[in-house]
Amino acid sequence: MSTVTDSAATPTASTPTTPDDRVPAPRGRRAHTRRRHGAGFWAVAFAFLAVMAFATVPAPLYVLYQARDGFPTFTTTIVFAAYGVGVVGSLWLAGHLSDVHGRKPLILVSIALELVAAVLFLVWNDVSGLIVARFVTGLGIGTLTATATAHLGELRVRATGDPRSAKTASIAAGVVNLGGLSLGALIGGALAEFVGAPLLVPYAVFVVLLVVAFVAVLAAPETVDRPEERVPYRPQRVQAPAGKSAAFWAAGVAAFAALAVQGLFTSVAPTFLGTTFHVTDRLAAGATTFGVFAASALSQLVFARLSQRAQIRLGMVLLVGGLLVLAGAAVVLQVAGFIGGGVVAGAGVGLIFRAAIGSAGALAAPEQRGGVLATVFLIAYAGLTVPVVAVGAALLVLPTLPVLIGYVVLVSALTVVAGIRLAARA
């Protein structure tokens, strides 16, 4: 999702290679051919897709858990918040470590964490188990996002020998990230609707997919130099690159606002559909979340040829306009408008989020890119979590409609303010 350029070790089109077309290896790493790097790109992309899809599998299932155990909507937001806490905590503690220890180890750790979470969903699915499983899921996502984004760019440049191919990898990373989130919700809803044991089968399916992803990543080349001296550990610092504070924080706030929209549709939107519009079909709930995230992924492809400034401006219009349609539909109880507004807003999210991550990634030198990306993802995932928990708390004392409208107003204001500043620097 970021604009990734490669390190000095990366060959350009004019850099000579050995007769078997091997790419010069990072310090302390084994050399591989361009073809191997190309295959590694697709292996990491598949793993990225599988992990992100697993993250949204429970979204259409929360209504089932709620009906089975009788807990209120606020409990759903607590379960979702556990996921957000896991993501933010992981980004803070480990999101930057791939700059030192390599991309592959962190990606493999992420997949392993998702496998643990899938097993927890299968064997411990009361409320406390859901909270723990979602927390572990978040740990894996936080470890993965910045690492896989950087790794895809580096693998693509090494496979092609052309630093300009990093832009293609940036688009691919954005599509895989948001596309995976969309597919997970759709798969979860479809399996819950048409297959027996709806609270077990979706997770069993992803156990298999995650194992395949783990094996595939094992064969991918590493792209990061081993340090010559031991690097002391410290958590990720939430700070902008030197001298680039304004540009960094504009990107961070834009990413926060964009994921606040996604948070709405992966947590309480299915509940809104059920309580306000009386839509209880599990596939419909999953398809709604799928539509929002799919629009986010698709918009990045459709508008890829536009300049970054034009993408940001269009993203602002789509995101704010879609949210206004969604809020209006909630007022007049029009379910098609609610879903349609969410899809339009989702298209805006894709453009704003990609621009934010790309702008932040471009501020950093290659050896610091993982850390900078981890920081902006940390800010973004705070947007995924904090507003949703606030919504859950507000629903304890306020009706659904004013809470939803307040959410729309807040996210729209953040989007406009950050988007204007981001576009001015594009």
N, C-alpha and C positions, 0 to 999 in steps of 0.2 A: 504494500500500500504506500510505501515510501518511494521517493526517488533515490535510488541507490547507485552510487558510483563505487568502483572497486579500489582496492589498495594498490600501492606501488608495485606489489608483486604480481598484479594481474597483467597478462600480456595484452598488448594492443594489436591491431591488425598488422602492424609492421614489426612486431616482436618475433624473432625467429624461434621456432620450436624444433624439437628433435625429430629425427626421421619418422618416428612412429606417432608424431603429432601429439606428444605429451606436453601438458601445460606445466611450466615451472611451478614447483610445489612451494607452498608457504613454509617458512622456517620450521624444521622439525616434523614436517608432514610428508607423506608419501605422494609422489607424482602420479597423476592419472591423465588419460587422454581427454581430448575435447568431448568425444562421444560419451565417455564415462561421466563427465560433468553435465552433459545434456540429459543423460538418464537420471542423474542425481537430482537435477532440477525437477523432473516430473515426480520422482519419489518423494521429495520434500513437499511438493505441491499437493500430492495425494494425502500425505500425512497431515498437512495443514488443514486440508478440507475435512478429513475424517474427525480430527480433534474439534474443530470449530462446529461441525455438525452435531457432534455429541453434546456440546454445550447447550444446545437449544432443544434437544429431544424432550426434556421434561416440560417445556412450556405449555403444550396442549394437554398435558397430563395432570397439571395442578388441580384442575376442576375435579378430576376423579379422586385424587387424594383427599381433597376438601370434602367431597360428598361421602367418602368412605369413613373419614375420621371426624368430620363435623367441626373442623377448625375454621375460624373467621378469615376474612381476606387479609387481615394484618399478618396472620401467620404465614401466608403465602409470600408476603413481602419480606418477612424475616428469612424464610428459606432462600429467597432470591438474594437477599443482602449477604447471606453467608457466602454465596458465590462471588459477589462483588468484593467482599473482604478478602477472600482467597486470591482473587486476581490482583488486587492492589497490593496486598502483602507480598505476593510472589514477585511482582514487578519491582517492588522496593528492595526486596532481599536478594533476588536472583536474576531479574530481567536483563541486567547489564553484564552478567558473568560470561556470556559467550564471546565478548571481546577479548577475554583472557584465556578461557578454557576451551574455546572452540564452539562452533554452532551445533555440530552433531550431538555431543553429549547432552546439551541442554534440551534439544528436541527429543532425544530418546527418554530423558527424564520426564518430560511433559507427557509423552505417550504412556509411559508407565503409570504416571499419576492418574490419567484418565481411565486406564484399565482398573486400577484400584477403586476409583469412583464407580465404575460400571458394576463391579462386583458388590460394592456396598449397596447400590440400588437394588440388586437382586436379592440380597440376604438380610437387609436391615432397612425396611421401607416404611417405618413409622415416622412421626414428625422429627424426632431426634436423629434418626438415621438419614432422613432427607437433608437435614441441615449439615450433617457431617459430609455426606456424599457431595452436596453442592459446594461445600468449602474446598474439598479436595479437587473437584472439577475446576474451580477457580484457580487453585494453585497451578494446575497444569496449563491453563490458558495463559496466565501471566508469565509463565516460563517460556511459552511458545511464541507469542505474537511478534515481539520485536526481533527475536532470534530468527524465526523462520522468514520474516520479511527481509532481513539483511542477508540471510543465506541464499534466498532465491535470486536476489540481485547479483550476488557474487558468483553463483554457479552459472547463471545465464551469460555473464560477461566472459567467464573462462571458457564456456562452451562455444561461444561465437567468435571470441577474440576481438570483439568490438564493444568498447565501453558504452556506445550509444544504445546497445541492447538492454541496458539497465532500465530504460524507460518501459520497454515491453514487460520486463520482470516486475516493475512497479505496478503496472496495470493488472498483471496476473495475480500478484499478491493481494491486491484489493478485491478482485473478483473472487478469489479462493476464500479469503477471510469472510466477506459478507455473504458470498454464495453458500459457503458451508453452514453458516448460521441459518440461512433460509431453508436449506435442505433438511437440516436436523429437525426443525419444527414440522415440516411437511411429512417426513418419514415417521416421526413420533405420532402425529395425528392419524396418519393412514393406518399404521400398524394397530393403534389403539382402537380404531373404528372397525377394522375388517379382520383382525386376528384375535384369537383367544388370549387370555392372560395379558391384557393391555399394559399392566404395570410391570411385566417381566420381559416379554418378547422384545420390545425395542432395545432394551439394554443388552440382552443376549446377542442380538444382531450386531451391536457395536463392539462387543467383546471381540468378535471375529474380525471386524474391520480394523480395529485398533491393533490387533496382533499382526495383521498383514502390513499395516503401516509401519510398525516397529521394525519388522524384518526388512522392508524396503529401504528405510532410512539407514540401516546398517551398511548398505552398499554404497551410499552416497559419499563423495569426496568431502574432505574437510577444506575450509577456505581461510582459516585464521592461523596466523603465526603463533607458534609456541613462544612464550616470553623467555628471554635470555636469563632473567632473574625472577625469583619468586615475587609475585605481586601480592601485597597484603590485602586481605578482604575488608571491604567496608560496604555497607548498604548503599543503594543508589541514592545519589543526592538529587533532590528536586530543585534544580537550578538550571538556568539558561546557559548556553555556551557564552564564553566571555565576549562582551561587546555586542551581543545579539539578543538582549533581553526582550525588547519590544516585539520583535518578529517571533520569538519563541513563544511568548505568552499569548500572542494573538492566535497562533496555531493551537496552543493548548486549550484555550477557552472555546475555540471553534470545535475542536474534537470533543470536548466536554458536552457541548450543546448537542452535537450530532448523536452521540451515544445516549444522551438522555431520551431521545426519541425511541431508539432501539430498546432501551430499558423498559419503556412503557409497554411495548408489544411482546416482550419476553417475560413479563411478570404479571401485571394486573389487567392487561387488555382482554385476555380470555374471560376473566371474571366480569369485566364490563359488558362483554358480549352476552354473558349468561344472565346477569342481573338486570341490566338496562334494556337489552334487546331480546332477551329470552332465547338466545341461540346457544343450544347445548350440544350440538353435534361436534364430536371431537375432531373430525377431519376439517370442519369449518374453522375451528379455532386454530388448528395447525396451519391451514391454508392461509389464514389471515396474516399470521406471523411470517409465513413463507413469502407472501406477496410483498410485504414491507421490505424484507431483507433481499429478496430477489430483485426488486426495483433498485435497491442500493447498488447491487452488483452490476446490473444491466446498464444503469445510467453511466457507469464508468467506461463501459465499452462503447456505448452509443455516442457519447460526447467526448471521446478521447482525443479527437482532432482539434477541439477548441483550445484556445490558450488557457493557461491556468486561471488568469483573471476572469475570463468569460465563464469558465466552469464554476468559479466561486460565486459569481453574481447569479448565474442560473440556479445554482444550488440553493442560494438564499431564497430566491423566489419560490422554488418548488417546495422547500422545507416549510417556510412560513405559510405559504398559500395552502399547502396540504393540511397543516395543523388547523388552520382557520376553517377549512371545509369540514374536517373531523369534528371540531367543536360545534360548528353549526348543525351538523347532522345529529350530534348527541342531543342538542336542544330540541330538535323537531322529531327525534326518534326515527331517524332514517338510517337503517343499518348499511345500505349500499354506500351512502355518503361517508359513513364512518370508516368503512373498509377502504373505499376509494381515496379518501383523504389521507389515510395512513400510507397507502401505496405511493401517492404523489410525494408525501413528505419523505418517504423512504428513498425515493430517487434523489431528492435533494441531499439527504444524509450521505449517500455514496459520494457525491461530488465534493461536498464540504469536507468529509472525513479524509478522503484521498488527498485533497489539497493541503489539509492541515498536516497530515503525516509526512507528505512529500516536502512541504516547506520546512518542517522541523528537521527531517533527515538531511536536507541539503545544507543545513547550518553547521554540520559536524564534519570533522576530518574522519577518514575511514576507521582509524583505530579507536574512535570515540562514538561511532555511529550507533552501535548496539545500546550503549548507555543513554544516549540522547533519545533514541526511539523508545527505550523502556520508560524514560521519564514522561514523554508525551502520552504514551499509552497509559501510564499510571494516572495522569490527569483525566484522560478520556474515560477510563473505567470508573473513576470516581463519579463521572457524569452518568454512567450506567447504573450506579448503585445509590448514591446519596439522594437524588430526587425521588427515586422509586420508594425508598424507605420513608421519605417525607410524605409521599402520597398515601402509603399504607397507614401511617400514623394519623394523617388528616381524616382518612375514611372512618376512623373510630369515632369522630365527633361531628363530622360534616357529611352531607349528602354527596353522592357520587358526582353529580353534574358540576357544582361549583369547584370541587377539587380538580376535576378534569380541565375546566376552563382556566383555573389558576395555573395549572401545569403548562398549558398551551401558551399562555401569556409569558411566563417565565422563560421557557425554552426559546420562544420566538424572539424575545428581547436579547437574550444572550447571542443568538445566531446573528442577528442584525449587527450588533456592536462588534463582535469578533470578525464576522464576515467582511465588514467594511474595512477594518484594519488589515485583514489578511489580503484582501484584493489590492489594497494600496501598495503592498510590498511585493505583489506577485510579478 
